[in-house]
Amino acid sequence: MKLWLARHAQPLIEHGICYGRTDVPSDTLTTLAAAQALSGCLPLGLQIVTSPLQRCEQLAQCLRGLRPDLAYKTDARLAEMDFGCWEGQRWDAIDQADYDRWTADFGAYRFGGVESVHEFMQRVARVWDETQLAGRDTVWITHAGVIRAASLLVKGVRQVYDAAQWPIAAPAFGENCEMTL
């Protein structure tokens, strides 16, 4: 079974801003280009599961316009990690002490006060498990953090305790990758 992981197109927000759960739109032209590229590589009749954040919904809707054969549903568990009080702030304006607390207790610390990496991984793992149980090829339209979590889940990793364990690589805006489950 295959899982395609598509990252939303470039969001319309200033570079360097922490915007995890902040609901910002993406650029229309780059969204269309991403949908066209994804459309060409997907087999018929796949299930699309998308984050409810508008930058992902835009890509899902655009893809559905190109490929009406694709089933579509929204799943809030595919939203990006919630950075709480840091949402909308410049990354370089966040106090270094807060970064230090996060990296010292990477899995359990709620960076921004809302969601820990453990909670985030558990949320994504529930969708992962349901996708595997369904046993059908699927496309997730989502965010870099969710794709990084999936890259751990495919290796059997469900908890991250050290910041060095967290993957750095993720598809660029509007790009996708494929995993075999």
Helices and strands as residue ranges (DSSP letters): E 2-7, H 28-41, E 47-50, H 54-66, E 71-74, G 76-78, G 84-86, G 91-93, H 96-104, H 117-134, E 138-142, H 144-153, G 163-165, E 176-180
